[in-house]
Amino acid sequence: MTATARRRPLLFFAGFLIVSLVVAGLVSSLASPDPDGLDTVARDGCTAVAGPDGEEQLQGTCIARHESDHAMASGPLAGYAVAGGEGTTGVAGVAGVLVTVVVAGGVFLLLRRRDG
């Protein structure tokens, strides 16, 4: 394989990484903070009331009444933000892309076919 043929996949993956980082950094900051369709459907049939501790509680027959926080709800990237900070969804998106690239690249390197 020539040097030019070896460079082509590297240029493709470098370009893909750059585009992914730009999209994650810019587009994710435009994401809506409002509940999505799944949240809306899950809360259908309930009303939100303030509980004794000031937290929102659901009353009615919706499936969201039984929801609980995820085990990673207090994690550094919980809620698509960095450490719960406002306006950090772009940073969280970039971090997500980088983690995905590192993990997927590591799996690829472990599973690739080796000639010889």
C-alpha positions as CSV (number, residue, x, y, z in Angstrom):
1,M,0.0,0.0,0.0
2,T,1.4,3.4,-1.0
3,A,1.7,6.3,1.4
4,T,-1.1,8.2,-0.4
5,A,-3.4,5.2,-0.1
6,R,-2.6,5.0,3.7
7,R,-3.2,8.7,4.2
8,R,-6.7,8.7,2.6
9,P,-8.5,6.9,5.5
10,L,-6.7,9.0,8.0
11,L,-7.8,12.2,6.3
12,F,-11.4,10.9,6.1
13,F,-11.4,10.1,9.9
14,A,-9.8,13.4,10.8
15,G,-12.4,15.3,8.7
16,F,-15.2,13.2,10.3
17,L,-13.9,13.9,13.8
18,I,-13.7,17.7,13.1
19,V,-17.2,17.8,11.6
20,S,-18.5,15.7,14.6
21,L,-16.9,18.0,17.1
22,V,-18.3,21.2,15.4
23,V,-21.8,19.7,15.2
24,A,-21.7,18.5,18.8
25,G,-20.3,21.8,20.0
26,L,-22.6,24.1,18.1
27,V,-25.8,22.2,17.4
28,S,-26.2,20.7,20.9
29,S,-26.1,24.2,22.4
30,L,-29.3,24.9,20.4
31,A,-31.2,21.9,21.9
32,S,-34.5,22.7,23.6
33,P,-34.6,22.5,27.4
34,D,-38.3,21.6,27.2
35,P,-39.4,18.0,27.8
36,D,-39.4,15.8,24.7
37,G,-42.2,13.7,23.3
38,L,-41.4,10.7,25.6
39,D,-41.6,12.9,28.7
40,T,-44.9,14.4,27.5
41,V,-46.5,11.0,26.8
42,A,-45.2,9.6,30.1
43,R,-46.8,12.5,32.1
44,D,-50.1,12.2,30.2
45,G,-52.9,11.7,32.8
46,C,-51.1,13.4,35.7
47,T,-50.9,16.8,37.2
48,A,-47.8,18.3,38.9
49,V,-48.2,19.6,42.4
50,A,-45.7,20.9,44.9
51,G,-44.9,18.3,47.6
52,P,-44.2,18.9,51.3
53,D,-40.5,19.3,50.5
54,G,-41.1,21.8,47.7
55,E,-40.3,19.2,45.0
56,E,-42.6,18.6,42.2
57,Q,-44.8,15.5,42.6
58,L,-47.1,13.9,40.1
59,Q,-50.7,12.9,40.9
60,G,-52.9,10.9,38.6
61,T,-52.5,7.7,36.5
62,C,-49.5,8.4,34.4
63,I,-46.5,6.1,34.1
64,A,-44.1,8.9,35.1
65,R,-45.4,8.7,38.7
66,H,-43.0,5.8,39.3
67,E,-39.9,7.4,37.8
68,S,-36.8,7.8,39.8
69,D,-33.4,9.4,39.3
70,H,-30.9,7.5,37.3
71,A,-27.8,6.1,39.1
72,M,-25.6,8.5,37.2
73,A,-27.9,11.6,37.8
74,S,-25.2,13.2,39.9
75,G,-22.5,12.5,37.3
76,P,-20.3,15.1,35.7
77,L,-22.3,15.1,32.4
78,A,-25.8,14.5,33.8
79,G,-28.6,16.4,32.1
80,Y,-26.4,17.1,29.0
81,A,-24.5,19.7,30.9
82,V,-21.0,19.9,32.5
83,A,-21.4,19.7,36.3
84,G,-25.0,20.9,36.0
85,G,-23.9,24.3,34.7
86,E,-26.2,26.4,32.5
87,G,-25.0,26.8,28.9
88,T,-22.5,23.9,28.9
89,T,-24.4,21.6,26.6
90,G,-21.9,22.3,23.8
91,V,-19.0,21.2,26.0
92,A,-20.9,18.1,27.1
93,G,-21.6,17.3,23.4
94,V,-17.9,17.6,22.6
95,A,-16.9,15.5,25.6
96,G,-19.4,12.9,24.4
97,V,-18.0,12.8,20.9
98,L,-14.4,12.4,22.3
99,V,-15.4,9.6,24.6
100,T,-17.2,7.8,21.9
101,V,-14.3,8.2,19.5
102,V,-11.8,6.9,22.1
103,V,-13.9,3.9,23.1
104,A,-14.9,3.0,19.5
105,G,-11.3,3.4,18.4
106,G,-10.0,1.2,21.2
107,V,-12.6,-1.5,20.3
108,F,-11.6,-1.2,16.7
109,L,-7.9,-1.6,17.5
110,L,-8.6,-4.7,19.7
111,L,-10.8,-6.4,17.1
112,R,-9.0,-5.6,13.8
113,R,-7.5,-8.3,11.7
114,R,-3.8,-8.6,11.8
115,D,-2.0,-10.0,8.9
116,G,1.2,-11.9,9.4
